[in-house]
Amino acid sequence: MQNPVTFVQSLKNHRLLREREILEQLSQGEQTISQIARAIYRDTTPELHQAAAMSVLDHLEDLEERGAVVFKHEPSGDLRFLLK
């Protein structure tokens, strides 16, 4: 790797961009992981939406730990997330 500092900063910036996109989606009201993933990964092929949803879940868990979002269990078993 030629420039690890630049690479790590690029990863960090990308993660912060995704976090902002997730928070923007939640500012429109509570949503499920799959709803958020479809919205922010709309240019991604459907075959990759499952992996995208896992990335969204990672972000949401971090945001929940930091007190930015909360979740609730639906009778269907879905989790719905909303801004705190």
mmCIF file of the C-alpha atoms, coordinates in Angstrom:
data_MODEL
# 
_entry.id   MODEL 
# 
loop_
_atom_site.group_PDB 
_atom_site.id 
_atom_site.type_symbol 
_atom_site.label_atom_id 
_atom_site.label_alt_id 
_atom_site.label_comp_id 
_atom_site.label_asym_id 
_atom_site.label_entity_id 
_atom_site.label_seq_id 
_atom_site.pdbx_PDB_ins_code 
_atom_site.Cartn_x 
_atom_site.Cartn_y 
_atom_site.Cartn_z 
_atom_site.occupancy 
_atom_site.B_iso_or_equiv 
_atom_site.pdbx_formal_charge 
_atom_site.auth_seq_id 
_atom_site.auth_comp_id 
_atom_site.auth_asym_id 
_atom_site.auth_atom_id 
_atom_site.pdbx_PDB_model_num 
ATOM 1  C CA . MET A 1 1  ? 0.000   0.000  0.000  1.00 0.00 ? 1  MET A CA 1 
ATOM 2  C CA . GLN A 1 2  ? 1.552   3.249  -1.108 1.00 0.00 ? 2  GLN A CA 1 
ATOM 3  C CA . ASN A 1 3  ? -0.220  5.666  1.202  1.00 0.00 ? 3  ASN A CA 1 
ATOM 4  C CA . PRO A 1 4  ? -1.973  3.992  4.138  1.00 0.00 ? 4  PRO A CA 1 
ATOM 5  C CA . VAL A 1 5  ? -2.904  7.285  5.825  1.00 0.00 ? 5  VAL A CA 1 
ATOM 6  C CA . THR A 1 6  ? -4.786  8.468  2.736  1.00 0.00 ? 6  THR A CA 1 
ATOM 7  C CA . PHE A 1 7  ? -6.452  5.067  2.400  1.00 0.00 ? 7  PHE A CA 1 
ATOM 8  C CA . VAL A 1 8  ? -7.645  5.041  6.021  1.00 0.00 ? 8  VAL A CA 1 
ATOM 9  C CA . GLN A 1 9  ? -8.889  8.637  5.754  1.00 0.00 ? 9  GLN A CA 1 
ATOM 10 C CA . SER A 1 10 ? -10.816 7.698  2.614  1.00 0.00 ? 10 SER A CA 1 
ATOM 11 C CA . LEU A 1 11 ? -12.473 4.788  4.430  1.00 0.00 ? 11 LEU A CA 1 
ATOM 12 C CA . LYS A 1 12 ? -13.346 7.032  7.360  1.00 0.00 ? 12 LYS A CA 1 
ATOM 13 C CA . ASN A 1 13 ? -14.847 9.669  5.058  1.00 0.00 ? 13 ASN A CA 1 
ATOM 14 C CA . HIS A 1 14 ? -16.910 7.038  3.257  1.00 0.00 ? 14 HIS A CA 1 
ATOM 15 C CA . ARG A 1 15 ? -18.233 5.671  6.542  1.00 0.00 ? 15 ARG A CA 1 
ATOM 16 C CA . LEU A 1 16 ? -19.177 9.170  7.724  1.00 0.00 ? 16 LEU A CA 1 
ATOM 17 C CA . LEU A 1 17 ? -20.986 9.780  4.419  1.00 0.00 ? 17 LEU A CA 1 
ATOM 18 C CA . ARG A 1 18 ? -23.017 6.584  4.876  1.00 0.00 ? 18 ARG A CA 1 
ATOM 19 C CA . GLU A 1 19 ? -23.825 7.592  8.443  1.00 0.00 ? 19 GLU A CA 1 
ATOM 20 C CA . ARG A 1 20 ? -25.143 10.964 7.247  1.00 0.00 ? 20 ARG A CA 1 
ATOM 21 C CA . GLU A 1 21 ? -27.235 9.231  4.586  1.00 0.00 ? 21 GLU A CA 1 
ATOM 22 C CA . ILE A 1 22 ? -28.741 6.887  7.194  1.00 0.00 ? 22 ILE A CA 1 
ATOM 23 C CA . LEU A 1 23 ? -29.532 9.775  9.534  1.00 0.00 ? 23 LEU A CA 1 
ATOM 24 C CA . GLU A 1 24 ? -31.120 11.657 6.629  1.00 0.00 ? 24 GLU A CA 1 
ATOM 25 C CA . GLN A 1 25 ? -33.360 8.669  5.891  1.00 0.00 ? 25 GLN A CA 1 
ATOM 26 C CA . LEU A 1 26 ? -34.369 8.444  9.542  1.00 0.00 ? 26 LEU A CA 1 
ATOM 27 C CA . SER A 1 27 ? -35.154 12.162 9.625  1.00 0.00 ? 27 SER A CA 1 
ATOM 28 C CA . GLN A 1 28 ? -38.062 11.254 7.321  1.00 0.00 ? 28 GLN A CA 1 
ATOM 29 C CA . GLY A 1 29 ? -39.484 8.862  9.928  1.00 0.00 ? 29 GLY A CA 1 
ATOM 30 C CA . GLU A 1 30 ? -38.890 5.405  11.334 1.00 0.00 ? 30 GLU A CA 1 
ATOM 31 C CA . GLN A 1 31 ? -37.687 2.771  8.904  1.00 0.00 ? 31 GLN A CA 1 
ATOM 32 C CA . THR A 1 32 ? -36.497 -0.801 8.673  1.00 0.00 ? 32 THR A CA 1 
ATOM 33 C CA . ILE A 1 33 ? -32.963 -1.773 7.743  1.00 0.00 ? 33 ILE A CA 1 
ATOM 34 C CA . SER A 1 34 ? -34.057 -2.917 4.287  1.00 0.00 ? 34 SER A CA 1 
ATOM 35 C CA . GLN A 1 35 ? -35.910 0.355  3.624  1.00 0.00 ? 35 GLN A CA 1 
ATOM 36 C CA . ILE A 1 36 ? -32.808 2.350  4.509  1.00 0.00 ? 36 ILE A CA 1 
ATOM 37 C CA . ALA A 1 37 ? -30.530 0.095  2.462  1.00 0.00 ? 37 ALA A CA 1 
ATOM 38 C CA . ARG A 1 38 ? -32.747 0.332  -0.633 1.00 0.00 ? 38 ARG A CA 1 
ATOM 39 C CA . ALA A 1 39 ? -32.815 4.127  -0.341 1.00 0.00 ? 39 ALA A CA 1 
ATOM 40 C CA . ILE A 1 40 ? -29.105 4.779  0.127  1.00 0.00 ? 40 ILE A CA 1 
ATOM 41 C CA . TYR A 1 41 ? -27.849 1.956  -2.089 1.00 0.00 ? 41 TYR A CA 1 
ATOM 42 C CA . ARG A 1 42 ? -30.353 2.603  -4.893 1.00 0.00 ? 42 ARG A CA 1 
ATOM 43 C CA . ASP A 1 43 ? -27.579 2.473  -7.525 1.00 0.00 ? 43 ASP A CA 1 
ATOM 44 C CA . THR A 1 44 ? -26.361 -0.905 -6.263 1.00 0.00 ? 44 THR A CA 1 
ATOM 45 C CA . THR A 1 45 ? -27.494 -4.087 -7.976 1.00 0.00 ? 45 THR A CA 1 
ATOM 46 C CA . PRO A 1 46 ? -30.215 -5.954 -6.060 1.00 0.00 ? 46 PRO A CA 1 
ATOM 47 C CA . GLU A 1 47 ? -27.877 -8.934 -5.602 1.00 0.00 ? 47 GLU A CA 1 
ATOM 48 C CA . LEU A 1 48 ? -25.790 -6.797 -3.259 1.00 0.00 ? 48 LEU A CA 1 
ATOM 49 C CA . HIS A 1 49 ? -28.668 -5.399 -1.193 1.00 0.00 ? 49 HIS A CA 1 
ATOM 50 C CA . GLN A 1 50 ? -28.259 -8.081 1.488  1.00 0.00 ? 50 GLN A CA 1 
ATOM 51 C CA . ALA A 1 51 ? -24.636 -7.054 2.023  1.00 0.00 ? 51 ALA A CA 1 
ATOM 52 C CA . ALA A 1 52 ? -25.705 -3.399 1.967  1.00 0.00 ? 52 ALA A CA 1 
ATOM 53 C CA . ALA A 1 53 ? -28.306 -4.142 4.648  1.00 0.00 ? 53 ALA A CA 1 
ATOM 54 C CA . MET A 1 54 ? -25.592 -5.671 6.851  1.00 0.00 ? 54 MET A CA 1 
ATOM 55 C CA . SER A 1 55 ? -23.539 -2.486 6.474  1.00 0.00 ? 55 SER A CA 1 
ATOM 56 C CA . VAL A 1 56 ? -26.600 -0.404 7.412  1.00 0.00 ? 56 VAL A CA 1 
ATOM 57 C CA . LEU A 1 57 ? -27.126 -2.610 10.466 1.00 0.00 ? 57 LEU A CA 1 
ATOM 58 C CA . ASP A 1 58 ? -23.509 -2.022 11.551 1.00 0.00 ? 58 ASP A CA 1 
ATOM 59 C CA . HIS A 1 59 ? -24.047 1.733  11.292 1.00 0.00 ? 59 HIS A CA 1 
ATOM 60 C CA . LEU A 1 60 ? -27.364 1.570  13.150 1.00 0.00 ? 60 LEU A CA 1 
ATOM 61 C CA . GLU A 1 61 ? -25.852 -0.466 15.987 1.00 0.00 ? 61 GLU A CA 1 
ATOM 62 C CA . ASP A 1 62 ? -23.093 2.128  16.340 1.00 0.00 ? 62 ASP A CA 1 
ATOM 63 C CA . LEU A 1 63 ? -25.600 4.991  16.236 1.00 0.00 ? 63 LEU A CA 1 
ATOM 64 C CA . GLU A 1 64 ? -27.753 3.231  18.832 1.00 0.00 ? 64 GLU A CA 1 
ATOM 65 C CA . GLU A 1 65 ? -24.755 2.766  21.143 1.00 0.00 ? 65 GLU A CA 1 
ATOM 66 C CA . ARG A 1 66 ? -24.009 6.483  20.819 1.00 0.00 ? 66 ARG A CA 1 
ATOM 67 C CA . GLY A 1 67 ? -27.613 7.356  21.654 1.00 0.00 ? 67 GLY A CA 1 
ATOM 68 C CA . ALA A 1 68 ? -28.506 8.835  18.255 1.00 0.00 ? 68 ALA A CA 1 
ATOM 69 C CA . VAL A 1 69 ? -31.161 6.278  17.294 1.00 0.00 ? 69 VAL A CA 1 
ATOM 70 C CA . VAL A 1 70 ? -33.500 3.854  18.996 1.00 0.00 ? 70 VAL A CA 1 
ATOM 71 C CA . PHE A 1 71 ? -35.208 0.761  17.686 1.00 0.00 ? 71 PHE A CA 1 
ATOM 72 C CA . LYS A 1 72 ? -38.436 -1.028 18.329 1.00 0.00 ? 72 LYS A CA 1 
ATOM 73 C CA . HIS A 1 73 ? -39.551 -4.575 17.620 1.00 0.00 ? 73 HIS A CA 1 
ATOM 74 C CA . GLU A 1 74 ? -42.546 -4.985 15.350 1.00 0.00 ? 74 GLU A CA 1 
ATOM 75 C CA . PRO A 1 75 ? -44.965 -7.928 15.782 1.00 0.00 ? 75 PRO A CA 1 
ATOM 76 C CA . SER A 1 76 ? -43.715 -9.155 12.392 1.00 0.00 ? 76 SER A CA 1 
ATOM 77 C CA . GLY A 1 77 ? -40.228 -9.522 13.868 1.00 0.00 ? 77 GLY A CA 1 
ATOM 78 C CA . ASP A 1 78 ? -38.856 -6.541 11.962 1.00 0.00 ? 78 ASP A CA 1 
ATOM 79 C CA . LEU A 1 79 ? -36.808 -3.917 13.720 1.00 0.00 ? 79 LEU A CA 1 
ATOM 80 C CA . ARG A 1 80 ? -37.762 -0.315 13.031 1.00 0.00 ? 80 ARG A CA 1 
ATOM 81 C CA . PHE A 1 81 ? -35.260 2.432  13.730 1.00 0.00 ? 81 PHE A CA 1 
ATOM 82 C CA . LEU A 1 82 ? -35.911 6.085  14.485 1.00 0.00 ? 82 LEU A CA 1 
ATOM 83 C CA . LEU A 1 83 ? -33.992 9.136  15.597 1.00 0.00 ? 83 LEU A CA 1 
ATOM 84 C CA . LYS A 1 84 ? -33.814 9.620  19.324 1.00 0.00 ? 84 LYS A CA 1 
# 
